[in-house]
Amino acid sequence: MRKLKTVILAAGMGTRMKSDKPKCLHEVLGYPMLYYVIQAARECGSDEICVVIGHKGEMVREAFKDEKDITFVVQAEQKGTGHAVMMAMDFVGEEESDVMILFGDTPLVRGSVLKEMRQAHSRQHNAVTVLSTFLDDPSGYGRILRDDQNRFLGSVEHKDATEEQLKVHEVNSGMYCFRSEALRDSIGKINNNNKQGEYYLPDTLKVLLEEDKKAEALMTRDTSVVKGVNNRMQLLESQTILRRRINRSHMEEGITILDEQSILISPEAKIGRDSRLYPGTIIEGKSVIGEGCVLGPNTHLVNACLGDHVVIENAVVRNAQVPADTVVDPFTVIQ
């Protein structure tokens, strides 16, 4: 399989967040949204990652300064998704590779789904593969266009769609896998002749199809992975979905959770089997919890390391270790 490079678009201002920090840095379960996209890119096999930054980009650089495998490029003016990718073409370079395009405000994206897209892209020898899904309410999303034989015809932005096209419920996620040579060829041929005066990345699909290059849409049934975050309500919705994913993954590994809605677990936390989490338990950072522990009600751990069979009720442990078989009394703070 060819080398994989990933470009993550994270230059938007995020005006609807009404915030002084870049949208991609808003946190879900204690980590910036961009963190989850980077992790998904790594999980699907990315060899190199580029993040396109713009609005307050130095804050993004600072937040990920310890990530040595990330290249940052600047989109000084926001002229659309196609323009953002143009800024990353030096990163793409001249070598033959696959290039995945992702967004920095989609914290629910899964590495497994991206891997499936890449495998289909390679297996079908596509010039480009776009990830799609069906949404009951497709408002705001670009629509996937197909003919009567269900053959892929391209994609149209919501703002430019006709009344008939707006009735389509298969949407363009904005996530793509290109052959690098196809991306280089098509990105230089798109224009901004549209209502917004922007360069749309989906226009590369039209270019490639007109040149008889193979373009396909791979539909995922996991509709959550395409959900972007544009405001605080959507941020909360994403956290709710991700919290449920994480909690259930721990339950599948032998952890008992007594109240799923009141328990928050960091994506980097590790919990030993047969542990029990009571309501109000919050586990943050890179906490490591041994087997057979009993936590809560109302226990807060931050980067804590617990031995096996530790019992903590209504207490706080920050950046500290608790030996095996310890019982921590209520209202205790260990740090």
C-alpha positions in Angstrom: 0.0 0.0 0.0 1.2 3.5 -0.8 2.5 5.9 1.8 -0.2 7.9 3.5 -0.1 11.6 4.2 -2.9 13.4 6.0 -3.9 17.0 5.7 -6.2 18.4 8.5 -8.0 21.6 7.8 -8.1 23.7 11.0 -7.9 27.3 9.9 -11.5 28.4 10.4 -12.4 31.2 12.8 -15.4 29.4 14.3 -17.4 32.6 14.8 -20.4 30.7 16.1 -18.4 29.4 19.0 -18.2 33.1 20.3 -14.8 32.5 21.7 -11.3 34.0 21.9 -9.6 30.7 21.0 -9.6 28.7 17.7 -12.5 26.4 17.3 -10.3 23.3 16.9 -8.9 23.9 20.4 -12.3 23.7 22.2 -12.2 20.6 24.4 -14.2 17.4 24.4 -13.6 15.3 27.6 -10.6 17.5 28.4 -8.8 17.3 25.0 -9.0 19.7 22.0 -11.1 18.5 19.1 -8.1 18.5 16.9 -6.5 15.9 19.2 -9.1 13.3 18.2 -8.7 14.0 14.5 -4.9 13.6 14.8 -5.3 10.3 16.7 -7.7 9.0 14.1 -5.2 9.9 11.4 -2.5 7.9 13.2 -4.8 5.0 13.8 -5.6 4.6 10.1 -1.9 4.5 9.3 -0.8 8.1 8.4 2.9 8.3 7.9 2.9 12.2 8.0 0.4 14.7 9.2 0.0 18.4 8.2 -2.4 20.8 10.0 -3.5 23.9 8.1 -3.9 26.7 10.6 -5.1 30.3 10.2 -7.1 32.2 12.9 -4.9 32.4 16.0 -2.8 29.7 14.5 0.0 30.2 17.0 -2.3 29.0 19.8 -2.8 25.7 17.8 1.0 25.4 17.3 1.6 25.9 21.1 -1.1 23.4 22.0 0.6 20.7 19.9 4.2 21.8 20.2 5.3 18.4 21.6 3.9 16.5 18.6 7.0 16.1 16.5 5.3 14.3 13.6 3.1 17.3 12.7 3.8 19.9 10.1 1.9 23.2 10.3 1.1 25.4 7.3 -0.7 28.7 7.3 -3.9 29.7 5.4 -3.7 33.5 6.0 -7.0 34.1 4.2 -10.0 31.8 4.5 -11.1 31.2 0.8 -12.6 27.8 1.1 -11.6 24.2 1.6 -10.0 24.0 -1.8 -7.8 27.0 -1.0 -6.8 25.5 2.4 -5.6 22.3 0.6 -3.7 24.5 -1.8 -1.7 25.8 1.1 -0.6 22.2 1.9 0.6 21.2 -1.5 4.2 21.6 -0.6 3.6 19.1 2.1 2.0 16.7 -0.4 5.1 17.1 -2.6 5.8 15.3 -5.8 6.1 11.8 -4.6 3.4 9.3 -5.2 1.3 8.7 -2.1 -2.3 8.6 -0.8 -3.4 11.9 0.7 -6.3 12.0 3.3 -8.1 15.2 3.9 -9.8 15.7 7.3 -11.3 18.5 9.4 -10.1 19.7 12.8 -13.6 20.1 14.1 -14.8 16.5 13.8 -13.8 15.0 17.1 -16.0 11.9 16.5 -14.1 10.7 13.5 -12.9 7.1 13.9 -9.6 5.7 12.7 -11.3 2.4 11.8 -13.7 4.2 9.4 -10.8 6.1 7.8 -8.9 2.9 7.4 -11.9 1.3 5.7 -12.1 4.3 3.3 -8.4 4.0 2.5 -8.6 0.3 1.9 -11.6 0.7 -0.5 -9.7 3.5 -2.2 -6.7 1.3 -2.8 -8.7 -1.8 -3.7 -10.8 0.0 -6.3 -7.8 2.0 -7.7 -9.7 5.2 -7.3 -8.2 8.6 -8.1 -10.3 9.9 -5.1 -12.7 8.4 -2.6 -15.0 10.5 -0.5 -16.6 9.4 2.7 -20.4 9.8 2.7 -23.3 8.8 5.0 -27.1 9.2 5.1 -28.5 11.8 7.5 -32.1 12.3 8.4 -31.4 16.0 8.5 -28.7 16.8 5.9 -29.0 20.6 6.2 -25.7 22.3 5.8 -23.9 19.4 4.2 -22.9 19.0 0.6 -25.0 16.4 -1.2 -23.7 13.3 -3.0 -25.0 13.1 -6.6 -25.8 9.8 -8.3 -27.5 8.7 -11.5 -30.4 6.3 -11.8 -27.9 3.4 -11.7 -26.5 4.6 -8.4 -23.2 5.6 -10.1 -21.3 8.4 -8.4 -21.6 11.7 -10.3 -20.0 14.2 -7.8 -21.0 16.5 -5.0 -22.6 19.8 -4.6 -22.4 22.3 -1.7 -25.6 22.9 0.2 -25.5 26.6 -0.7 -25.2 25.9 -4.4 -27.7 23.0 -4.5 -30.9 23.1 -6.4 -34.3 22.3 -4.8 -34.2 18.8 -6.1 -30.6 18.2 -5.0 -31.5 19.4 -1.5 -33.9 16.5 -1.2 -30.9 14.1 -1.2 -30.0 12.6 2.2 -26.6 11.1 1.3 -24.1 13.7 2.3 -20.4 14.5 1.7 -18.5 14.2 5.0 -15.7 16.5 3.6 -13.3 13.6 4.3 -11.3 12.3 1.2 -8.6 10.0 0.2 -6.8 11.1 -3.0 -4.0 9.7 -5.0 -1.5 12.5 -4.7 -1.1 12.8 -8.4 -4.8 13.2 -8.8 -4.9 15.8 -6.1 -2.1 17.8 -7.6 -3.8 17.7 -11.1 -7.3 18.6 -9.9 -6.6 21.2 -7.2 -4.9 23.5 -9.8 -8.0 23.4 -12.0 -10.8 24.4 -9.6 -12.1 28.0 -9.5 -14.1 30.2 -7.2 -17.0 30.9 -9.6 -19.8 30.2 -7.0 -22.1 32.1 -4.7 -19.5 32.4 -2.0 -16.5 33.2 -4.2 -14.5 30.3 -2.6 -12.5 27.4 -3.8 -14.4 24.3 -3.0 -12.5 21.0 -2.5 -15.5 19.0 -3.8 -15.0 20.7 -7.2 -11.9 18.5 -7.6 -14.3 15.6 -8.0 -15.9 17.2 -11.0 -12.5 17.8 -12.6 -11.4 14.2 -12.1 -14.7 12.8 -13.4 -14.5 15.0 -16.5 -11.0 13.6 -17.1 -12.4 10.0 -16.8 -10.6 9.4 -13.6 -12.2 7.1 -11.1 -14.0 8.8 -8.2 -16.3 7.0 -5.7 -18.2 7.7 -2.5 -17.9 5.2 0.3 -20.9 5.3 2.6 -20.4 4.6 6.3 -23.3 3.6 8.5 -21.7 5.4 11.5 -23.3 8.8 11.0 -21.6 10.2 14.1 -18.1 10.3 12.5 -19.1 13.1 10.1 -20.5 15.4 12.7 -18.7 18.7 12.8 -18.8 21.2 15.7 -19.9 24.8 14.9 -21.3 25.9 18.2 -21.5 25.1 21.9 -24.6 22.9 21.6 -22.9 20.7 19.0 -19.8 20.6 21.2 -21.9 19.2 24.0 -23.6 16.7 21.7 -20.2 15.5 20.5 -19.0 15.1 24.1 -22.1 13.1 25.0 -21.5 10.7 22.1 -17.8 10.3 22.8 -18.4 9.8 26.5 -20.8 7.0 25.7 -18.3 5.4 23.3 -15.5 5.5 25.8 -17.7 4.2 28.7 -19.0 1.3 26.7 -15.6 0.4 25.4 -14.5 0.0 29.1 -17.6 -2.0 30.0 -16.8 -4.4 27.1 -13.4 -4.9 28.8 -14.8 -5.9 32.1 -15.5 -2.6 33.9 -18.7 -2.0 35.8 -20.2 1.5 35.3 -23.3 2.1 37.5 -24.5 5.4 35.9 -23.3 6.0 32.4 -24.6 9.6 32.2 -22.7 10.9 35.2 -19.3 9.3 34.6 -16.6 10.9 32.5 -13.5 9.0 31.5 -10.5 10.5 29.6 -9.7 8.9 26.2 -6.2 8.2 27.5 -7.2 6.6 30.9 -6.6 2.9 31.5 -8.8 0.9 33.9 -8.2 -2.6 35.1 -10.8 -5.3 34.9 -13.4 -5.8 37.6 -13.2 -2.2 38.7 -16.5 -0.5 39.6 -17.3 3.1 38.9 -20.1 4.7 40.9 -22.1 7.9 39.9 -20.2 11.2 39.8 -16.8 9.6 39.0 -14.5 11.7 36.8 -11.2 10.3 35.5 -9.1 12.8 33.6 -5.7 12.8 31.8 -3.5 9.7 31.6 -4.8 8.1 34.8 -4.0 4.4 35.3 -6.3 2.4 37.5 -5.5 -1.1 38.7 -7.8 -4.1 38.8 -10.7 -4.5 41.2 -10.8 -0.8 42.2 -13.9 0.8 43.6 -14.3 4.5 42.7 -17.0 6.9 43.8 -19.6 8.1 44.3 -18.2 11.6 43.5 -14.5 10.8 43.0 -12.2 12.9 40.8 -8.9 11.6 39.5 -6.4 13.6 37.4 -3.3 11.8 36.1 -3.6 9.5 39.0 -2.0 6.1 39.3 -3.8 3.5 41.4 -2.7 0.0 42.4 -5.1 -2.9 42.4 -8.1 -3.0 44.8 -8.0 0.7 45.7 -11.2 2.1 47.2 -11.8 5.8 46.9 -15.1 7.5 47.8 -15.9 11.2 47.5 -12.2 12.2 47.2 -9.7 13.8 44.9 -6.4 12.4 43.6 -4.2 14.7 41.4 -0.9 13.7 39.9 -0.2 11.2 42.6 0.1 7.5 43.2 -2.1 5.4 45.5 -0.7 1.9 46.5 -2.6 -1.3 46.1 -5.2 -2.2 48.7 -5.5 1.4 50.0 -8.8 2.8 51.2 -9.0 6.6 50.7 -11.3 8.3 53.2 -14.1 10.7 52.0 -13.1 14.4 51.6 -9.5 13.5 51.2 -7.3 15.4 48.6 -4.1 13.6 47.5 -1.8 15.6 45.2 
